[in-house]
Amino acid sequence: MGTPINLNKHRKAKARAEQKAQADANAVRFGRTKAERMLDAAREEKTATFLDQHKFDDE
């Protein structure tokens, strides 16, 4: 006879592995690198600055 297996631990380990696989798949599909996020933030800041510099004051 083999060693007894704790079925509850086995079930939880299997669920964790499935969740990790799903998370990895989502990271590939939707994730962006830190460099991409920083580039977008810099572009947004530059655009906002440019628009603020070209506002007309109607007073």
N, C-alpha and C positions, 0 to 999 in steps of 0.2 A: 504494500500500500504506500502511496506517496504522501507527501506532507499535506496537511489540511490547508485549504485556501479560504481566506476571509472574503466572502463574496461581496460584502459591503465595500471593502477597500478596493476590490477589483472593479466594481461598478463605478465608484467615484473616480478612480484613476482613468477609466475609459472615458467618462464624461469630461474630465479635465483635458484629455488628449484631443477629443473632438472639438472642444471650445477653443483650444490653442490653434488647431488647424483652421477653424473658421476665422479666428482673429488674424492669422497670418494671411489668409486669402483676402480679407478685407483691407489689410494694410497694403497689399500689392495693388488692389483695385482703387482704393480711395486715398491712400497715404501720399503725403508730399514730404520731400526732404526738408531739412532745416534751411538749406540754402535757397530753395524755392520759396519758402515762406518769407525769408528775409528779403529776397529780391522783390516779391510782391509788396511787402510793407514799404520798402524804399521807393518803389514806383508810386504807390499811393501817396506817400508823404511829399514826393516831388511834385505830383500833380496838384495836391492841395496847396502847396506853397506857391506854385505858379498861378493858380486861380486866385489866391488871396492877393497876390501882387498886382493883378490886373482888374481888380474890382473898381467900380465907379462909386463914388460917394454922392448920393443924391440929397444934398442938403440945401 
